Amino acid sequence: MRYMEPADPAAIATAILEAPGWCRVGITAPGEHLRKQAAKELALSIASSLDAQAAPDRNQLLLPL
């Protein structure tokens, strides 16, 4: 099990602002189907951005425990 550090609010805010514009606007749409699609895309975009920031350093050796 990997220890996860708390997410940085500034990193989350940046990820939201870097998400596709349609999904940021789509979460306020009157249709439930579009809101759900937009929320899913926004969540995927944020998760992808946070995963990219947490990527291990390629110069760091991986050693078994």
N, C-alpha and C positions, 0 to 999 in steps of 0.2 A: 504494500500500500504506500503510495507516494504522499508525502506531507505537502499540503497545499498552503501557500501563504495567502493571507487575505488580499483580495483584489484592491488595487489602488483606485480610489474614486476618480482621480484625474485621468487614469488610463481608460476607465470605463467611459468617462465623458468624451474623451478623444475618439474612442471606438464608435460611440453613438454618432458623433459628428462626421466621422469618415464612412459611415454606412451609406448605402445607396439612398438617394433622396426619395425615391418612390416609397421605400418602406418606412422612412421617417414620417412621411405625409400619410401613408396608408394606414397607420395605426389609429388615425382619427377618422377614417372613412365611415360612412353610415352603414355600409354592408358588413355583416359579421364575417362572411367568407373572406373578403379582402383584408379585414383587420387581422384575422388569424394568419393569413399568408404573410402579411407585412410583419407581424410580430415574430413569426418563425424566421423570416429572413433577417430581421434586426438581431435576433438572438444568435443566429449563426454567424453573422458578421462580427458581433461583439466577441463571441467565443473564439473565432478565428484570430481576431486581432490580439486578444489576451494570450492565446496559445503561442502566437508568433513572438510576443515579447518574452515569454517564459522559456523559449527554446534554449537548450543547453549550449554552452560555448563549444564550438567545434574544436578548439584547441585544448579543451579539457579532456584528460584521459578518463575513460570509463573503467572503473575498477569494481569487480564483484565484492559483495559484502561478506 
